[in-house]
């Protein structure tokens, strides 16, 4: 049995059902699980002094393309809408190999960890030059975050009327075979699982109707979750209307892509009927506010989704469309955008933090993370509020309103991933050096 005590937190924001917050509080962790919360707790194990800190559940990222951390700020894609942005980047991504996938994943995970994230999904939908989903899973194991890798795919290339270049598409039979392989090899359905695999055809404009339907059947046979992009911008909706004769939500429903085992990224352009469909079916949404702003996609109707009962979590999206991967910053942006469209009372700071914790857990089908209560896994973010960012702050809401935007400590399953502001599981300096070398090599060949 191993124990760890976090002693003397200024405030513990539990995100429990009652929204409880505790001042001057200890948290006892036993064998990776929260064993107690209160004052004066004792342990025979290690003690971490968290005086002057706010402790929250670890944040949960519901949508990312970790490989894109190698292609930030690429000329030609900086000011483009979604389709033009993709067409600029596809040829560069086609040069990736296994090392590019591994190192870019570690870079993205380090960045997420420093922003308080303990669990992340990843949507990998291209596998050039021998790259496999296995490369990203190996990277996540070293960094130490909970990982929900999804086996994406593209099967309709430009010669068949799709958007991606033909070199990046795969045969549909091979896609399904590899989905089975990675699920059987890596998926863990047990409570506290560090890896859960999902099935994730890239988007309605890059795969066939048959693959979408077959992927849903496969995922349900294997009891794993489904993920894709949907209704991301006006171009996306226009493509669906022209190609399929229906809106994206109807297309998803027709092919079995609604339900509590499904979550869609973006959903910026969902209409009222689609929002109602998602609420009735329990379909989840990964809201990516910064990426939606960067690509000019619009502001997702998150307030309307929440009011209807849709499960909503936050996603940073790929670093080629967000440029950063700061999940606490994403919570602030989500709050601000809803206020821009619906008024200053449209979303509170605590509601935004709830999206980043409980909301994300619900979207990813996790009932073991996302709140600080006994029996939950010990995924905890420790925020030092004694610095300049929080100076003068009166309330724990300052975490979203003002900062800090980097954690002091981060624990996953009770194990330290970040201590004193530094990732302790991997050599960050070495990862950065390798990342920059790989990025330079890609730029030279572009």
Number of C-alpha atoms within 10 A of each C-alpha: 6 12 19 24 25 21 21 23 24 20 22 25 21 21 21 15 9 7 11 12 16 17 14 18 22 27 28 24 27 20 15 22 24 25 20 17 20 15 15 11 15 15 13 9 13 10 14 14 12 24 18 17 23 25 29 26 31 27 33 31 35 33 31 24 22 29 26 24 28 29 22 17 15 16 10 12 21 16 14 16 16 20 15 14 18 17 16 16 19 16 15 16 20 15 15 20 16 17 16 23 25 23 24 27 27 28 22 23 25 27 20 25 32 26 26 30 31 30 28 27 26 29 29 23 22 23 23 18 12 9 17 20 24 17 17 25 20 13 20 24 15 11 22 26 26 22 22 25 29 29 29 23 28 29 22 23 19 15 10 12 11 18 19 24 18 15 13 22 22 18 11 19 11 10 21 18 11 15 25 16 12 19 20 12 11 15 20 15 14 10 12 18 16 20 22 20 27 28 31 29 27 23 22 25 21 21 22 17 16 11 20 23 15 17 23 25 15 17 22 15 9 16 14 21 23 29 30 25 22 26 26 25 23 14 14 21 19 16 17 21 14 10 12 14 12 15 20 26 23 17 20 20 15 12 17 17 25 25 18 20 22 27 30 27 26 28 27 22 23 23 17 12 11 19 24 17 19 26 21 15 17 19 22 30 31 29 32 31 30 26 23 24 15 18 21 14 21 19 23 24 20 26 18 17 22 14 10 16 16 24 25 29 31 31 31 31 30 25 21 24 27 24 19 20 27 23 27 29 23 27 31 21 19 26 27 21 22 22 16 11 13 14 11 13 9 17 18 18 19 20 19 23 28 25 29 30 28 26 27 31 26 21 28 30 16 16 14 19 29 31 27 28 22 15 15 20 27 32 31 28 27 27 26 26 23 15 11 11 16 18 13 11 16 8 10 23 17 18 25 22 22 16 23 22 18 22 26 22 26 32 24 24 25 22 18 16 23 24 16 12 18 19 21 16 16 16 12 17 9 9 16 16 11 17 22 14 13 18 17 14 11 17 13 8 8 10
